[in-house]
């Protein structure tokens, strides 16, 4: 069964950091480029970061560039999103995704004082 399970979200103060994880199962993880998306209340889902299957290439949306970092560990079938200098506008449900793979349940990130 193909599955993506996000974790690591929570409540953090502005300027704080969180690291999200996405555990993959049921497919050959190392063959897939992976992305992170987010969806804020009342807004459409937004792409924020991508990483190549081998982890050697990354790309970011302007809204998170310089603050967020995507990485992966193919031995652990996991992709990560390190989020630093968090802002209230980063509040959203965060999802990982690969082409043709199902959406997971997401993990809630709330940035608030």
N, CA, C and O atoms as a GROMACS GRO file, in nm:
protein
  452
    1UNK      N    1   0.085  -0.119   0.000
    1UNK     CA    2   0.000   0.000   0.000
    1UNK      C    3   0.088   0.124   0.000
    1UNK      O    4   0.172   0.142   0.088
    2UNK      N    5   0.069   0.208  -0.099
    2UNK     CA    6   0.147   0.331  -0.109
    2UNK      C    7   0.098   0.430  -0.003
    2UNK      O    8  -0.022   0.456   0.008
    3UNK      N    9   0.192   0.484   0.073
    3UNK     CA   10   0.153   0.572   0.182
    3UNK      C   11   0.259   0.679   0.208
    3UNK      O   12   0.379   0.652   0.201
    4UNK      N   13   0.213   0.800   0.237
    4UNK     CA   14   0.298   0.910   0.283
    4UNK      C   15   0.242   0.960   0.414
    4UNK      O   16   0.124   0.994   0.423
    5UNK      N   17   0.326   0.963   0.516
    5UNK     CA   18   0.281   1.004   0.649
    5UNK      C   19   0.367   1.120   0.698
    5UNK      O   20   0.486   1.103   0.726
    6UNK      N   21   0.305   1.236   0.709
    6UNK     CA   22   0.376   1.355   0.755
    6UNK      C   23   0.369   1.366   0.906
    6UNK      O   24   0.271   1.325   0.968
    7UNK      N   25   0.473   1.423   0.965
    7UNK     CA   26   0.476   1.443   1.110
    7UNK      C   27   0.570   1.559   1.142
    7UNK      O   28   0.643   1.607   1.056
    8UNK      N   29   0.566   1.604   1.269
    8UNK     CA   30   0.658   1.706   1.314
    8UNK      C   31   0.599   1.845   1.328
    8UNK      O   32   0.667   1.938   1.372
    9UNK      N   33   0.474   1.860   1.290
    9UNK     CA   34   0.411   1.991   1.303
    9UNK      C   35   0.381   2.025   1.448
    9UNK      O   36   0.399   1.943   1.538
   10UNK      N   37   0.335   2.148   1.469
   10UNK     CA   38   0.301   2.191   1.603
   10UNK      C   39   0.284   2.340   1.610
   10UNK      O   40   0.275   2.409   1.508
   11UNK      N   41   0.280   2.390   1.733
   11UNK     CA   42   0.268   2.533   1.759
   11UNK      C   43   0.406   2.590   1.790
   11UNK      O   44   0.476   2.538   1.877
   12UNK      N   45   0.444   2.695   1.720
   12UNK     CA   46   0.576   2.756   1.741
   12UNK      C   47   0.561   2.907   1.735
   12UNK      O   48   0.474   2.961   1.666
   13UNK      N   49   0.647   2.975   1.810
   13UNK     CA   50   0.644   3.121   1.810
   13UNK      C   51   0.711   3.177   1.684
   13UNK      O   52   0.797   3.111   1.626
   14UNK      N   53   0.672   3.296   1.643
   14UNK     CA   54   0.740   3.360   1.530
   14UNK      C   55   0.891   3.365   1.554
   14UNK      O   56   0.938   3.396   1.663
   15UNK      N   57   0.965   3.334   1.448
   15UNK     CA   58   1.111   3.327   1.458
   15UNK      C   59   1.164   3.190   1.495
   15UNK      O   60   1.284   3.166   1.490
   16UNK      N   61   1.074   3.101   1.532
   16UNK     CA   62   1.115   2.967   1.573
   16UNK      C   63   1.139   2.874   1.456
   16UNK      O   64   1.131   2.913   1.340
   17UNK      N   65   1.168   2.748   1.489
   17UNK     CA   66   1.200   2.647   1.389
   17UNK      C   67   1.122   2.519   1.415
   17UNK      O   68   1.084   2.488   1.528
   18UNK      N   69   1.100   2.445   1.308
   18UNK     CA   70   1.042   2.311   1.314
   18UNK      C   71   1.105   2.228   1.204
   18UNK      O   72   1.147   2.280   1.101
   19UNK      N   73   1.110   2.098   1.227
   19UNK     CA   74   1.151   2.007   1.120
   19UNK      C   75   1.038   1.908   1.097
   19UNK      O   76   0.998   1.834   1.187
   20UNK      N   77   0.988   1.908   0.976
   20UNK     CA   78   0.884   1.814   0.936
   20UNK      C   79   0.948   1.690   0.873
   20UNK      O   80   1.053   1.698   0.810
   21UNK      N   81   0.881   1.577   0.891
   21UNK     CA   82   0.924   1.452   0.830
   21UNK      C   83   0.809   1.395   0.750
   21UNK      O   84   0.692   1.417   0.780
   22UNK      N   85   0.844   1.321   0.648
   22UNK     CA   86   0.745   1.250   0.567
   22UNK      C   87   0.799   1.110   0.543
   22UNK      O   88   0.897   1.092   0.471
   23UNK      N   89   0.735   1.012   0.604
   23UNK     CA   90   0.776   0.873   0.590
   23UNK      C   91   0.699   0.808   0.477
   23UNK      O   92   0.576   0.813   0.472
   24UNK      N   93   0.772   0.748   0.385
   24UNK     CA   94   0.713   0.686   0.267
   24UNK      C   95   0.719   0.534   0.276
   24UNK      O   96   0.812   0.478   0.333
   25UNK      N   97   0.617   0.470   0.220
   25UNK     CA   98   0.616   0.324   0.218
   25UNK      C   99   0.534   0.276   0.099
   25UNK      O  100   0.448   0.348   0.048
   26UNK      N  101   0.562   0.154   0.057
   26UNK     CA  102   0.483   0.092  -0.048
   26UNK      C  103   0.527   0.120  -0.190
   26UNK      O  104   0.460   0.079  -0.284
   27UNK      N  105   0.640   0.189  -0.206
   27UNK     CA  106   0.692   0.217  -0.340
   27UNK      C  107   0.842   0.240  -0.329
   27UNK      O  108   0.896   0.252  -0.219
   28UNK      N  109   0.909   0.248  -0.444
   28UNK     CA  110   1.054   0.265  -0.445
   28UNK      C  111   1.084   0.414  -0.427
   28UNK      O  112   1.092   0.489  -0.524
   29UNK      N  113   1.100   0.453  -0.303
   29UNK     CA  114   1.113   0.594  -0.266
   29UNK      C  115   1.229   0.660  -0.341
   29UNK      O  116   1.217   0.774  -0.385
   30UNK      N  117   1.340   0.590  -0.355
   30UNK     CA  118   1.459   0.652  -0.415
   30UNK      C  119   1.444   0.682  -0.563
   30UNK      O  120   1.531   0.745  -0.623
   31UNK      N  121   1.336   0.638  -0.624
   31UNK     CA  122   1.310   0.665  -0.765
   31UNK      C  123   1.226   0.790  -0.788
   31UNK      O  124   1.206   0.832  -0.902
   32UNK      N  125   1.178   0.849  -0.680
   32UNK     CA  126   1.084   0.960  -0.693
   32UNK      C  127   1.143   1.092  -0.644
   32UNK      O  128   1.199   1.101  -0.535
   33UNK      N  129   1.130   1.195  -0.729
   33UNK     CA  130   1.147   1.330  -0.677
   33UNK      C  131   1.030   1.358  -0.582
   33UNK      O  132   0.920   1.306  -0.601
   34UNK      N  133   1.055   1.439  -0.482
   34UNK     CA  134   0.952   1.467  -0.382
   34UNK      C  135   0.935   1.618  -0.363
   34UNK      O  136   1.028   1.696  -0.382
   35UNK      N  137   0.814   1.655  -0.326
   35UNK     CA  138   0.781   1.795  -0.305
   35UNK      C  139   0.714   1.812  -0.169
   35UNK      O  140   0.658   1.719  -0.112
   36UNK      N  141   0.724   1.933  -0.119
   36UNK     CA  142   0.642   1.975  -0.006
   36UNK      C  143   0.544   2.083  -0.055
   36UNK      O  144   0.580   2.172  -0.132
   37UNK      N  145   0.420   2.071  -0.006
   37UNK     CA  146   0.317   2.169  -0.032
   37UNK      C  147   0.260   2.216   0.103
   37UNK      O  148   0.284   2.154   0.206
   38UNK      N  149   0.186   2.323   0.098
   38UNK     CA  150   0.113   2.365   0.217
   38UNK      C  151  -0.020   2.428   0.176
   38UNK      O  152  -0.037   2.478   0.065
   39UNK      N  153  -0.115   2.423   0.270
   39UNK     CA  154  -0.244   2.483   0.246
   39UNK      C  155  -0.289   2.558   0.371
   39UNK      O  156  -0.312   2.498   0.476
   40UNK      N  157  -0.300   2.689   0.357
   40UNK     CA  158  -0.345   2.773   0.466
   40UNK      C  159  -0.497   2.781   0.462
   40UNK      O  160  -0.558   2.759   0.357
   41UNK      N  161  -0.560   2.811   0.576
   41UNK     CA  162  -0.707   2.820   0.579
   41UNK      C  163  -0.760   2.918   0.475
   41UNK      O  164  -0.715   3.032   0.466
   42UNK      N  165  -0.857   2.871   0.396
   42UNK     CA  166  -0.919   2.957   0.298
   42UNK      C  167  -0.837   2.982   0.173
   42UNK      O  168  -0.876   3.062   0.088
   43UNK      N  169  -0.722   2.915   0.161
   43UNK     CA  170  -0.635   2.937   0.044
   43UNK      C  171  -0.613   2.806  -0.030
   43UNK      O  172  -0.636   2.697   0.023
   44UNK      N  173  -0.566   2.818  -0.153
   44UNK     CA  174  -0.536   2.700  -0.233
   44UNK      C  175  -0.404   2.639  -0.186
   44UNK      O  176  -0.321   2.706  -0.125
   45UNK      N  177  -0.388   2.511  -0.218
   45UNK     CA  178  -0.263   2.443  -0.184
   45UNK      C  179  -0.148   2.505  -0.263
   45UNK      O  180  -0.162   2.533  -0.382
   46UNK      N  181  -0.036   2.526  -0.198
   46UNK     CA  182   0.079   2.597  -0.254
   46UNK      C  183   0.202   2.506  -0.253
   46UNK      O  184   0.235   2.448  -0.150
   47UNK      N  185   0.269   2.495  -0.367
   47UNK     CA  186   0.397   2.423  -0.373
   47UNK      C  187   0.504   2.509  -0.308
   47UNK      O  188   0.509   2.630  -0.331
   48UNK      N  189   0.590   2.446  -0.224
   48UNK     CA  190   0.694   2.525  -0.159
   48UNK      C  191   0.835   2.472  -0.178
   48UNK      O  192   0.930   2.550  -0.170
   49UNK      N  193   0.853   2.343  -0.203
   49UNK     CA  194   0.990   2.293  -0.215
   49UNK      C  195   0.991   2.161  -0.289
   49UNK      O  196   0.895   2.085  -0.285
   50UNK      N  197   1.102   2.133  -0.358
   50UNK     CA  198   1.119   2.009  -0.430
   50UNK      C  199   1.261   1.958  -0.414
   50UNK      O  200   1.354   2.036  -0.394
   51UNK      N  201   1.276   1.826  -0.423
   51UNK     CA  202   1.408   1.765  -0.417
   51UNK      C  203   1.412   1.650  -0.517
   51UNK      O  204   1.314   1.576  -0.530
   52UNK      N  205   1.523   1.636  -0.586
   52UNK     CA  206   1.538   1.530  -0.685
   52UNK      C  207   1.544   1.394  -0.617
   52UNK      O  208   1.560   1.385  -0.495
   53UNK      N  209   1.532   1.289  -0.697
   53UNK     CA  210   1.528   1.155  -0.639
   53UNK      C  211   1.657   1.122  -0.563
   53UNK      O  212   1.652   1.053  -0.461
   54UNK      N  213   1.769   1.170  -0.612
   54UNK     CA  214   1.897   1.145  -0.546
   54UNK      C  215   1.933   1.246  -0.440
   54UNK      O  216   2.031   1.229  -0.368
   55UNK      N  217   1.855   1.351  -0.430
   55UNK     CA  218   1.878   1.453  -0.328
   55UNK      C  219   1.979   1.558  -0.366
   55UNK      O  220   2.014   1.641  -0.283
   56UNK      N  221   2.027   1.557  -0.491
   56UNK     CA  222   2.134   1.650  -0.528
   56UNK      C  223   2.083   1.783  -0.581
   56UNK      O  224   2.161   1.877  -0.597
   57UNK      N  225   1.955   1.790  -0.610
   57UNK     CA  226   1.898   1.914  -0.661
   57UNK      C  227   1.775   1.952  -0.581
   57UNK      O  228   1.692   1.867  -0.550
   58UNK      N  229   1.765   2.080  -0.547
   58UNK     CA  230   1.650   2.130  -0.473
   58UNK      C  231   1.600   2.259  -0.537
   58UNK      O  232   1.673   2.326  -0.611
   59UNK      N  233   1.477   2.293  -0.507
   59UNK     CA  234   1.417   2.415  -0.558
   59UNK      C  235   1.314   2.462  -0.457
   59UNK      O  236   1.251   2.381  -0.388
   60UNK      N  237   1.296   2.595  -0.448
   60UNK     CA  238   1.208   2.651  -0.347
   60UNK      C  239   1.121   2.762  -0.405
   60UNK      O  240   1.160   2.833  -0.497
   61UNK      N  241   1.002   2.775  -0.347
   61UNK     CA  242   0.918   2.891  -0.376
   61UNK      C  243   0.981   3.015  -0.314
   61UNK      O  244   1.049   3.007  -0.212
   62UNK      N  245   0.958   3.128  -0.376
   62UNK     CA  246   1.016   3.252  -0.325
   62UNK      C  247   0.972   3.280  -0.181
   62UNK      O  248   1.046   3.341  -0.104
   63UNK      N  249   0.852   3.235  -0.147
   63UNK     CA  250   0.797   3.265  -0.014
   63UNK      C  251   0.876   3.197   0.099
   63UNK      O  252   0.866   3.239   0.214
   64UNK      N  253   0.953   3.093   0.067
   64UNK     CA  254   1.026   3.020   0.172
   64UNK      C  255   1.176   3.014   0.146
   64UNK      O  256   1.251   2.965   0.231
   65UNK      N  257   1.220   3.064   0.033
   65UNK     CA  258   1.362   3.056  -0.003
   65UNK      C  259   1.448   3.127   0.101
   65UNK      O  260   1.418   3.240   0.141
   66UNK      N  261   1.554   3.060   0.144
   66UNK     CA  262   1.643   3.116   0.245
   66UNK      C  263   1.602   3.085   0.388
   66UNK      O  264   1.680   3.105   0.480
   67UNK      N  265   1.480   3.036   0.406
   67UNK     CA  266   1.432   3.002   0.541
   67UNK      C  267   1.406   2.852   0.557
   67UNK      O  268   1.429   2.796   0.664
   68UNK      N  269   1.361   2.787   0.452
   68UNK     CA  270   1.327   2.644   0.455
   68UNK      C  271   1.432   2.565   0.378
   68UNK      O  272   1.494   2.616   0.284
   69UNK      N  273   1.452   2.440   0.421
   69UNK     CA  274   1.547   2.352   0.354
   69UNK      C  275   1.488   2.212   0.342
   69UNK      O  276   1.447   2.153   0.442
   70UNK      N  277   1.484   2.160   0.220
   70UNK     CA  278   1.434   2.025   0.196
   70UNK      C  279   1.552   1.929   0.185
   70UNK      O  280   1.655   1.963   0.127
   71UNK      N  281   1.535   1.811   0.242
   71UNK     CA  282   1.639   1.707   0.232
   71UNK      C  283   1.571   1.571   0.235
   71UNK      O  284   1.451   1.561   0.260
   72UNK      N  285   1.649   1.468   0.210
   72UNK     CA  286   1.593   1.333   0.212
   72UNK      C  287   1.698   1.233   0.255
   72UNK      O  288   1.818   1.256   0.241
   73UNK      N  289   1.649   1.122   0.308
   73UNK     CA  290   1.734   1.008   0.343
   73UNK      C  291   1.671   0.887   0.276
   73UNK      O  292   1.573   0.831   0.325
   74UNK      N  293   1.729   0.846   0.165
   74UNK     CA  294   1.670   0.735   0.090
   74UNK      C  295   1.683   0.602   0.164
   74UNK      O  296   1.604   0.510   0.140
   75UNK      N  297   1.779   0.591   0.251
   75UNK     CA  298   1.792   0.469   0.332
   75UNK      C  299   1.678   0.456   0.432
   75UNK      O  300   1.643   0.346   0.473
   76UNK      N  301   1.622   0.570   0.472
   76UNK     CA  302   1.512   0.570   0.568
   76UNK      C  303   1.376   0.598   0.503
   76UNK      O  304   1.274   0.608   0.572
   77UNK      N  305   1.376   0.612   0.369
   77UNK     CA  306   1.251   0.640   0.297
   77UNK      C  307   1.178   0.762   0.354
   77UNK      O  308   1.057   0.760   0.374
   78UNK      N  309   1.255   0.866   0.381
   78UNK     CA  310   1.200   0.983   0.447
   78UNK      C  311   1.249   1.111   0.380
   78UNK      O  312   1.365   1.122   0.342
   79UNK      N  313   1.158   1.206   0.366
   79UNK     CA  314   1.193   1.339   0.320
   79UNK      C  315   1.163   1.437   0.433
   79UNK      O  316   1.066   1.420   0.508
   80UNK      N  317   1.247   1.539   0.444
   80UNK     CA  318   1.238   1.634   0.555
   80UNK      C  319   1.216   1.777   0.503
   80UNK      O  320   1.249   1.809   0.389
   81UNK      N  321   1.161   1.860   0.590
   81UNK     CA  322   1.154   2.002   0.563
   81UNK      C  323   1.195   2.075   0.690
   81UNK      O  324   1.120   2.077   0.788
   82UNK      N  325   1.313   2.135   0.687
   82UNK     CA  326   1.361   2.216   0.798
   82UNK      C  327   1.309   2.358   0.777
   82UNK      O  328   1.336   2.420   0.674
   83UNK      N  329   1.236   2.408   0.874
   83UNK     CA  330   1.175   2.540   0.863
   83UNK      C  331   1.231   2.631   0.971
   83UNK      O  332   1.213   2.605   1.090
   84UNK      N  333   1.298   2.737   0.930
   84UNK     CA  334   1.356   2.833   1.022
   84UNK      C  335   1.292   2.970   1.003
   84UNK      O  336   1.224   2.995   0.903
   85UNK      N  337   1.314   3.058   1.100
   85UNK     CA  338   1.261   3.195   1.093
   85UNK      C  339   1.113   3.196   1.055
   85UNK      O  340   1.071   3.269   0.966
   86UNK      N  341   1.038   3.114   1.123
   86UNK     CA  342   0.896   3.098   1.089
   86UNK      C  343   0.818   3.226   1.115
   86UNK      O  344   0.845   3.302   1.208
   87UNK      N  345   0.719   3.247   1.028
   87UNK     CA  346   0.633   3.366   1.033
   87UNK      C  347   0.488   3.322   1.050
   87UNK      O  348   0.453   3.209   1.015
   88UNK      N  349   0.402   3.408   1.102
   88UNK     CA  350   0.260   3.370   1.113
   88UNK      C  351   0.200   3.327   0.980
   88UNK      O  352   0.111   3.242   0.977
   89UNK      N  353   0.246   3.385   0.870
   89UNK     CA  354   0.193   3.348   0.739
   89UNK      C  355   0.237   3.210   0.693
   89UNK      O  356   0.192   3.162   0.589
   90UNK      N  357   0.326   3.145   0.768
   90UNK     CA  358   0.363   3.006   0.738
   90UNK      C  359   0.262   2.907   0.798
   90UNK      O  360   0.272   2.787   0.774
   91UNK      N  361   0.167   2.957   0.875
   91UNK     CA  362   0.065   2.870   0.933
   91UNK      C  363  -0.014   2.800   0.823
   91UNK      O  364  -0.071   2.866   0.736
   92UNK      N  365  -0.017   2.668   0.827
   92UNK     CA  366  -0.081   2.589   0.722
   92UNK      C  367  -0.072   2.441   0.759
   92UNK      O  368  -0.003   2.403   0.853
   93UNK      N  369  -0.143   2.361   0.682
   93UNK     CA  370  -0.121   2.217   0.685
   93UNK      C  371  -0.017   2.185   0.577
   93UNK      O  372  -0.030   2.228   0.462
   94UNK      N  373   0.084   2.110   0.615
   94UNK     CA  374   0.196   2.079   0.525
   94UNK      C  375   0.187   1.934   0.479
   94UNK      O  376   0.161   1.843   0.557
   95UNK      N  377   0.210   1.916   0.348
   95UNK     CA  378   0.200   1.785   0.286
   95UNK      C  379   0.326   1.755   0.205
   95UNK      O  380   0.388   1.845   0.148
   96UNK      N  381   0.364   1.627   0.200
   96UNK     CA  382   0.465   1.586   0.103
   96UNK      C  383   0.393   1.513  -0.011
   96UNK      O  384   0.281   1.465   0.004
   97UNK      N  385   0.461   1.507  -0.126
   97UNK     CA  386   0.394   1.452  -0.244
   97UNK      C  387   0.499   1.416  -0.347
   97UNK      O  388   0.602   1.481  -0.358
   98UNK      N  389   0.470   1.310  -0.422
   98UNK     CA  390   0.547   1.277  -0.540
   98UNK      C  391   0.449   1.253  -0.654
   98UNK      O  392   0.332   1.223  -0.630
   99UNK      N  393   0.496   1.267  -0.776
   99UNK     CA  394   0.407   1.253  -0.892
   99UNK      C  395   0.345   1.114  -0.893
   99UNK      O  396   0.414   1.013  -0.886
  100UNK      N  397   0.213   1.113  -0.901
  100UNK     CA  398   0.141   0.986  -0.906
  100UNK      C  399   0.116   0.922  -0.772
  100UNK      O  400   0.050   0.819  -0.763
  101UNK      N  401   0.170   0.983  -0.666
  101UNK     CA  402   0.152   0.928  -0.531
  101UNK      C  403   0.032   0.995  -0.463
  101UNK      O  404  -0.001   1.109  -0.496
  102UNK      N  405  -0.032   0.927  -0.371
  102UNK     CA  406  -0.148   0.985  -0.305
  102UNK      C  407  -0.106   1.090  -0.202
  102UNK      O  408   0.005   1.086  -0.149
  103UNK      N  409  -0.197   1.182  -0.174
  103UNK     CA  410  -0.172   1.280  -0.068
  103UNK      C  411  -0.180   1.210   0.068
  103UNK      O  412  -0.260   1.118   0.088
  104UNK      N  413  -0.095   1.254   0.161
  104UNK     CA  414  -0.106   1.208   0.298
  104UNK      C  415  -0.207   1.293   0.373
  104UNK      O  416  -0.280   1.373   0.314
  105UNK      N  417  -0.209   1.275   0.506
  105UNK     CA  418  -0.306   1.349   0.587
  105UNK      C  419  -0.254   1.489   0.622
  105UNK      O  420  -0.330   1.575   0.665
  106UNK      N  421  -0.124   1.510   0.604
  106UNK     CA  422  -0.066   1.640   0.634
  106UNK      C  423  -0.035   1.656   0.782
  106UNK      O  424  -0.079   1.578   0.865
  107UNK      N  425   0.042   1.761   0.812
  107UNK     CA  426   0.074   1.793   0.950
  107UNK      C  427   0.055   1.943   0.970
  107UNK      O  428   0.101   2.023   0.888
  108UNK      N  429  -0.012   1.980   1.077
  108UNK     CA  430  -0.048   2.119   1.102
  108UNK      C  431   0.069   2.195   1.162
  108UNK      O  432   0.130   2.150   1.259
  109UNK      N  433   0.100   2.310   1.104
  109UNK     CA  434   0.200   2.401   1.159
  109UNK      C  435   0.130   2.532   1.191
  109UNK      O  436   0.067   2.593   1.104
  110UNK      N  437   0.141   2.575   1.315
  110UNK     CA  438   0.081   2.701   1.357
  110UNK      C  439   0.190   2.791   1.414
  110UNK      O  440   0.259   2.753   1.508
  111UNK      N  441   0.204   2.909   1.357
  111UNK     CA  442   0.305   3.004   1.402
  111UNK      C  443   0.232   3.121   1.468
  111UNK      O  444   0.164   3.200   1.401
  112UNK      N  445   0.246   3.130   1.598
  112UNK     CA  446   0.171   3.230   1.673
  112UNK      C  447   0.238   3.256   1.807
  112UNK      O  448   0.298   3.167   1.866
  113UNK      N  449   0.226   3.380   1.853
  113UNK     CA  450   0.278   3.413   1.985
  113UNK      C  451   0.167   3.400   2.090
  113UNK      O  452   0.191   3.424   2.208
   0.00000   0.00000   0.00000
